[in-house]
Each structure stands twice: as C-alpha cells, then as structure tokens.
C-alpha cells in the first residue's frame, strides 16, 4: 500500500487551488489542515520520512472528508481514497499505536450491526419518553465532554414499526426498486423511509427491502477498517442481486456516495459494476422517470431552503436533483442555503469526535438559516439533518427539517390517502 499512497500523493502539484474550498483550512489557516498539507503528510508517512504519531493522526482525523477539494483539483487527485487509505495504513502499520477512541469504536460497531441498533433504538425511545432524560441533564452526570454533546444533539427517535420486505404498488406496476435503508436512517429517519415507499408506490413502483442488507460500509471505510467495509459492500451487492430489481435507491447521500463507489471497494468487479449502474439517489431517480398522469402534488405556500450535502455535491454530483424534484410542488418557493459549498460539520461521526470544530461550522449555517426566510430546511442526508436540526433547536429558529421526499409525500396526500397507504 505504501507505493500506491506515494503514487497518488505525487499527482498533487501543490497548486493550492483547494485551499479556499477546505472548511478546516478556512477555520485554522493552517497548511497542515488543508488538502495539500494532508497529502504531503500522507506521502511523508508512507515513504518513512515521518513517523506515525498522535499529532499526525490529529491532522488526518480533523479532515471532514467533504471532498470539496476534488471538484477543483486540476490533477484530479483521488483525495477521498488517499485519505481513507492513509488512515487505514496508519492504523494497521506494525509500528502504529493509533486506534479509534472508545466512543468512536462503540458508535461504529453499534450503528453498523442491526441487532445492536434496534436495541439502541428501543432504549433511546424509552429514555427520551421518560423522566430519566431530564434527570440526567439536570444532574450533569455526563459532564461537559463528547457524551454530553451527543446526548443533547440527538433528535427524538420515531416509532420503530417493523418494515416489510415487499411493498407492492397498489396500481399498475411499472417496475420494482430495491430500497437501501441505511443505519442512522433506520433509527432516526424512519419517516423518510415510509415517505419514500409511499411516493415510489404512487409512481407505480413496487418496493423491495432486502432483509439481509447491511451498513453501506462508510463508517468502517472512513475510520481505517477497509476489510470490514469490503464485507459490507459484498453483502449488499448479494442482497440486492434479486432478479427483477430495476433500480437500487438510497435515501441518505452519505450512504449513496459509498454505494456509488462499490466498484473500487468490491473484489468481484462485475457484480459491483452492475450494482453501481442500478444505483440512484431517490430524488435523482424520481427525476429520471415519467410520473403517472394522475399523480400530482398539491400546492404548498412555504419557503424552502435547500441544503446541499457534501456527498451529494462532491461525490454523487446530483445536487440539483432536490431542486428539480421539489419544482413538482406548485407555489413552493425554493432557494439554496447560502454557502452550500461549505460543510455543515456532520461528516459521519465528525460532530461527535470533533464537537468544537463541528459547532463552528454549524454556527456558520445558523447565520445563513436565520436570514433565509425559510420555514423548511430540506437536506438529503440524515447526518446533515441531525446536525442542522440540533443547530436549529439550540437557537429556537422556527424552521423544520425535512428530506425532499417527505415534502413530496406530504403534498401527494400521505397521511390522508387511505387508499394508497393502507399497507404502510
């Protein structure tokens, strides 16, 4: 791996065009906190010129992985892959003593295992619905560290009703899609999943949810465990290989970004290529199909600010898809959130691992939200929704956070449509 790291790092011509697009460089103005600086550090580490250390790990760890640098790089350096491989090499090298901290490891190995995640969901729902939460917050038993911040920022856990494996469309079938539900989305975004099933059914598509699908692998891939990420990748390719599945739909752009790069992660390149070719973000898919004539959204007189997740802008490259989809709602005023080219600070587990840096990035979004005039903030990634939702709650802004598919489902009649949603 050493030589591949060096070869990719050598593609960087040190031009510095990436610097103004890097959130951590803009916060620190430190070269070591820029893509150019981190590439130099990874090369030095791989060549043996720099020893593995806590300081080196800190610089690589503080990268959000937003990949905004890739979009402006004239040499087309694969910075995301270089960062992932650099982190993995550092954790697996015989002389390295760098490991993920206890809280990070706990979250990775809880969110990526369905049984543990379901247990966590049931426990959180009881905790949030009892007097215990208030007692914990009043007592300050969690201190002032990462665990307290995590507890305060968590949204309410919605009802965890079991999902069926198949949701046939009540009308004339135009095909079948496989729905990737994800880890955090399964716990905190259950309403998004139900909304997606409703809209897809209304558009004539039956929905298949493989019961043996797993985590997309993003957390393991980005935190130095590529072998486990590869196992998740190959499990999902097998889970969605059912004959008759015309497309594979993801709801969270963070998951979608990883799914879209299974071609580089999987060992079986042929099956991975087939999977990737079938994969769409939900908004992008709904823009590509023709809708039945009778399926039309009701008007909505609200102002919506659209947040563009980094994974949607810089990896999937379909950041315009939510705008196009929401144009189906008459009278809806749609505007982009200011500085959409800057990360909100969620970035997987970043807001847990680096809460102060994440809070600084969140504060920038808060300023733009407060002057947006929006009553709804739309984002296509569950992590961003949780980060921005916490920002909004802390500042008492009268703005609700929604996935674009939730607004579309709402205006198609979900919640009032007993004919088409009786099975949901």
N, C-alpha and C positions, 0 to 999 in steps of 0.2 A: 504493500500500500504506500510505502514511503515515496517511491518513484512516481506513482500516479498523483500523489499530492503535490510533489515538486513540479511535475509537468503542467498540471492545471494552474498552479500558482504562477508559473512562468509566463502564462498567457496574459497576465496583468501587466500593462505597460506603464503603470503608476501615473496615469494622466490626471487623476483626481476629479474626473467628471462626476464620480459617485458621491463625493463629499456632501454637497448641498442637499442630496436626497436621503442621506442617512440620519435617522432620528437620534441615534445615540451620539453621533458626531455633533449634531446641532445642539444637543444639550450640554456636551462636555467641551467641545472644540479641541478634543484630544485626538491626535493622529492614531493612537492605539485603539480608539473607539470608533474607527472608520473602517469601511470595507478594505481600502487599500492597506491600512495598518494591520488589520487582522490577517489578510492574505500574506503579508510579509512575516508575521508571527508564525503562521502555519508552515510556511516554507522553511523558516529557520528551525522550527521544531522537527520537521520531517528530515531535514538534512543533518541534524545533530548539532547545529550551531547554537541551539537554545534548549536548555533542559526543561523538562516538564515541571511545572511549579503551580502553586496556588495562584500566583499573580497571572500567569499565562491563562490558566483556566478562567479566572475572573474576566479577562478581556474577551475571551470567546463566549463565555456564558452571558455576558451583557449584550451580545448581539441578539436582536429581536427575531432575526431570520425573516424579516419582511420582504427581502429580495427586491426592494426598490432599486438597488444598485444595478441589478441585472438588466433592467429595462433601458438604462442609459449607457451601459458599458460598450464601447466601440469594439472591444476584443471578444465580446460575448463570453466572458468568463462565467463558468457554472458555479457561481458563488454559493448557492444553496447546497449543492452537492459537496463542494470543497469544505464548507463549514461542518456539515454532518459528518463527513469522513474524518476531518480533523479532530472533532470531538470524540469520535469513536476510537481513533488511533490513540489519542491521549489516555482514554480510559482503559484500553486493552493492552497498552505497551507494558512489557515486563518491569520497566523501571518506574512506571507511573503509579502514583498512590491516589490519584484523583478519582473520586466516586461522586455520584449524585448524593445530596444530603438526604437525611431520613424522611423529611416531609415530601420532598420531590419523589423519592422512590415509592413511598406509600401511595401517593396520588396516582403515579403512573401504573402501578400494579393493582390498584383498586379500580380505576376507570376503565382499564383495558380487559377486565375479567367480568363477564356478565353476572355471575352469581354474587360476587362482591359488590358490584354496582347496584344490583337490585336490593341487597341488604342495606347498603348505604342509603338508597332512596327511601326505603321504608323507615329507617332510623331517623333520617333528616325530617321526613314529613311529620313524624310523631314529635320530634324535638321542636320544630317550628310551630306546631299547633298546641304546645303545652306552655305552662308557666316556667318551665326549665330554662328556656331561651332568655327570658327576662332576668331570671336569677343569675345566669352565667354572665350576662352583660353587666349587670349591676355589681356583681362581686369582683369583676376584673380578674377572675381566676385564670383567664387566658393570657394575661399580661399585656404587653404592648408590641408583640412581635408579629411574625408572619401568620401564626394560627389565629390570632385575634382578627387580623385584617381579613383573612379568608372567611371566617365565620360571619363578619359584618357585611361582606360583599356578596355573599351567596343569595340568589333570588329564592323565592318560595318554590318548593318542589310541587309541581302539579300532580293531580291524581294519576297514579301509575296503573291504569287499566291495562290488562294484557292485550298485546297485539296479535291478531290472527295472522296466519301465513298467507292467506289469499283474500283479496277484496275484489270480487268480480264487478265490473261495471254494470249498473242496472239497465243500461240501454244497449244499443248496437255496439259491439266490440270492434275497436279499430286496432287492437293490439294489446300486448302485455308488457309492462315495465317491471324491472326489479328495483326495489327501493332500499337504498343503503341508509340505515337509521343512525348509525354512529353511537359513540359512548355518551358524551355530555348531552347530546341531543335527546338520547333515550331517557335521560334523567331529568334534564331541565327544559327540554324542548318538545315534550310530548304533544303539545297543542299544534306545533308546526308539522309534526308527522301526520296528525289527523287531518289538518287542513290540506296537506299535500295529497293524501289519499282521496279526499273529497273532490278536489279540483281535477285530479287525473281521472277519476271515475266520471265526472261530469263531461270531460273532454273525450270520453269513450275508451279509456284505457283501464284494463284490469291491472291490479297492483299485486305483485308477489313480493313477500318479505321473507327471504330465506332465514330459517331459524338458526342455521349454523354459521351465519355471518359473524365476523368478529370486529374488533377495533381496526381502523384503517391502517394502523401502524405508525402514525405520525409521531406520537409521543416517544416511542422507542427509537424511531429513526433520528429524531432531533436531539435526543438526550443520550446518544452514544451506545445504543443497543441495536445495531442493524440486523443481527441474526434473528432477533425476536421480531423485528419489523418485517423481515422477509417471510417468516412463518405466517404472520397475519395476512400479508399480501397473498400468499399462495392459498391460504384457507379461503379468502374472499373470492379469489378467482374461481376456485372449485365450487363455492356456494352459489355463485351467480351463473354457473355454466348450464343451468337448466334449459333444455330446448324450448324454443318459443318465446324466450325473453328478448324483446326487440330493442330495449334500451335499459341502461343502468343509471338510476337517478340518485344524486346526492343532494342533501338539503343544506349542509354546512360547507362553506367554501374551504375551510381548513381541511376537512376530510376530502373534499373533492380535489384539492391540489395534490394530496398524496395519492389518491386513486389514479389521477391523470398521469402519474409518473411511475406506475407499476411496471412499465416497460423496462426501466433501468433497475428495478429492485428485484423482480422475479427471476428465477433460474430458467423457467420454461417461457421463452420469449414469444413463442407463437400464441399460446393461450393468453399471455399478458397483453399482446397487441390487440387481440380480439376484444378483451375486456375494455381496454382503453378506448378503442374505436366506438364502443357502445355507450361510453360514459358521458353524461351531461349533468351540469348543474340544473336544478329544477326550473329556474327562470329561463335559462337558455333553451331547454327542451320545449317549454311551452311556447316560446317564440318561434321555434322551428316547425311546429305542427300547425295544421289548419284546424280551427275550432268549429265544432258543430254550429249551425246557424242559430239555433235556439239558445245557445249558451252565451249570455251577455251579462256584464257586470252592471249593477245599479249605480247611479251617480253617488258621489261622496264629496261633500263640500268641506274638505280639510286641506291643510298644507302639510306636505310630507317632505322631510329632509332625508336624502339617501346617503347613507354611509357606505363607502366602497372598501370592503375588507382588502387587506394587502394581498391575500391569497387569490382573491378574485381579480385584482388589478395586475399583479406581477407574475402569477403562475397560470391560472386559468385563462387570463386575458379576455374575460367576458364581463367587465364591469358595467357595460352599457345594458346588459340583459334586464336587470330590475327596472330601469327607466322605461324600456320598451314594453315590458310586461304590464307595468302599472298604468301605462297610457290607455289600457283597456278600460280603466275606470273613469267614466265621464265626470267632469267638473273637479277632478282631483288636481290640486296644484303641486307640482313636483319640482324640487330643487336639489342640487347637490349640497352636501355639507361642506363648508369651507375647509380647505387644506386636506382634501381626501387623499392626497399623495403622501400624507404622513400617518404613521401607525398610531392606533389608539392606545397601545400598551398592553393589549390582552396577550397575543402571541403565544398561544398554548398555555403553559404554566408560568409565563414570564411575570404576570402580575402577582403571582404567589412567591416566586423566587426573588424577584427584584421589585418589591412593592413601591419603593420610593421613586424609582425611575418610571414605573408604570403610572404612578399617580401624577407625575409631572406631565407625561404625555396625555393622560386623561384630563388634566386641567386645561390643556390647550383645546381639547374637544369641547369641554364645558363652556368655554368662552364663545365658541362658534355656535353651540347649541342655544345659548341664551340669547343670541342676536338673530337666530334663524327665522323666528316667527312660526316655527313648525309646531304642530300639535302631535305629530307622529314622527318618530325616527325609525327608518327602515334600514336593516342590515341583514346580510345573507350569511352571517357566521355566528354560531352560538357563543363562541368565546367573546367576540366583539359585543354581542348583545348583553352578555353578563357584565363586561367591563363598563360599557356605556350606561347600562341600567343602574349600576352602582353609583356612577358619577351623577346621574340624574336624581337618584333618591337622596344622596347626600346634600344636594343643592336645592332640593324641593322644586325642581323645574316641573311644570305641568306638561310633560311630554311622555307619551307611552312608547315603548319599544316593540317593534313587530318585525317579523320576517315578511318579505313581499308576498309570499304565498298565503299568509294569514289575511292580509287585506283583500286579496283576490277572492279567497274563500268566503270571507265576510260579505263581500258585495255580490257574490253569486248566490247568497242566501243561506250559507251554512249557519245552523242554529235555528233556522226557521223552515228548513226544507225537509220535512218528514219523509217525503217520497224517496229522495236520493241519499239520505244519510242515516237511514234507519239501522244500517248494519255497522255503523261506526261507533 
